[in-house]
Amino acid sequence: MIKSALAALAALPFAATSALAGPYVNIESNSGFVGNDYSSTLLETHVGYEGPVGESAGWYIQGGPALSFEDGVDDSDTELSGKVGIGVDVSERVNVYGEVWAITDGGIDFDEDLAANVKVGVKYSF
């Protein structure tokens, strides 16, 4: 189920627009803490594409290796991660957006080894 939903979301931007605005590289580091106690860092190194959907929306898709550094572990683990998202301007000041993020967990059997998160939000600009 998750695999087919992610595949459909990944294909949607290519069906909705015929032009790619261009490729990009996104390097992102996320570190986790509980209070002052460090737990881990995930370093994602993605290549992506983004483009418009009509006049008031945009999409992006990106993916690549993700290095996981756990506290107290000497080695890093390498997984695959990716994101697909869309943003729509509903007015001059309001943008509604959504993103699906996924990462492998020790394998490439997407039914068992894939963790995913969904993010939705509204951005108001002053």
HELIX and SHEET records of a PDB file:
HELIX    1   1 ILE A    2  ALA A   16  1                                  15    
SHEET    1   A 6 GLY A  22  VAL A  34  0                                        
SHEET    2   A 6 ASP A  37  VAL A  53 -1                                        
SHEET    3   A 6 ALA A  57  GLU A  70 -1                                        
SHEET    4   A 6 ASP A  77  ASP A  89 -1                                        
SHEET    5   A 6 VAL A  94  THR A 104 -1                                        
SHEET    6   A 6 LEU A 114  TYR A 124 -1                                        
END                                                                             
